[in-house]
Amino acid sequence: MPQPRRRQGSDLGGRIAYAIPAAIFAIVIVAYGGIVFTAGLILLGLVCLHELFGMFERAHPARLAGFAGLIGMLLAATYGDQFHVFLALACAVPLIFWNAAIQPRGGGAPGIAVTVLGLTWIGVALAHAILLRDLPHGDGIVIDVAIGTFLGDTGAYLGGRALGQTPLAPRISPNKTLEGLAIGVVVGIAAVWFAGLYQDWLSGTDALVLGAAVALSAPVGDLFESYLKRDAGTKDTGTVFGPHGGALDRLDAVLFSAVAAYFTWVALL
């Protein structure tokens, strides 16, 4: 059986150099919460949307409506609840139609589809991150989600390089392996459980349940973005995070794990 292709060399040093300021930024906005947290996610969300629209520029997405819709959804999450988030999403649909219709090059169904994809994938996920932050102990849970997601991703990356033999989804992402996935899931669950040891309000059982939700949903988000990138014919969505690629490359797993964590934590409360 042919062995899956692996990357040559190691960019771990570069990854760490970019990860440190990103981690500081995340900790600061999570600690402040409120409009500071929202503003930070709006910034990241706009970059993510820009990268997505750039990948599918040929579809002529409705950029202005997409940016406005994302800002509206995140503000709705800050000052309202899930009802207001989806109300903002619903209001964005006619705005997307109007924006697509007046564009000089048009957009049609493909442009509208890409724009709505951006709001449902990126906007809904970031809105739920805001809703999660506003729950009891939400600041700690958001940090736990970030720790579980990124350490799980690192575990999968290093585990796959060291032990990977069996391709996970060769048609979507040839470098990912089942061994790397398994190691990443274990590391992600362990990371959330270990973080819970320093949070007396989070029981060991709840930490394991939350860790499992994060560790199992994060790789799906990674594969989802890989599928879109393969369809778009691009390796990275951008260069904002250096060796990590673009904002979408760095946040793809979080866009799934944040939503899973929100509903899991609501169920555990």
Secondary structure, DSSP 8 states (H G I E B T S, - for coil): -------SS--HHHHHHHHHHHHHHHHHHHHH-HHHHHHHHHHHHHHHHHHHHHHTGGG---HHHHHHHHHHHHHHHHHS-HHHHHHHHHHHHHHHHHHHHHSTT--HHHHHHHHHHHIIIIIHHHHHHHHHHTSTTHHHHHHHHHHHHHHHHHHHHHHHHHH--SEEETTTEEEEEHHHHHHHHHHHHHHHHHHHTT-TTS-HHHHHHHHHHHHHHHHHHHHHHHHHHHHHT-S-S-STTGGG-SHHHHHTTHHHHHHHHHHHHHHH-
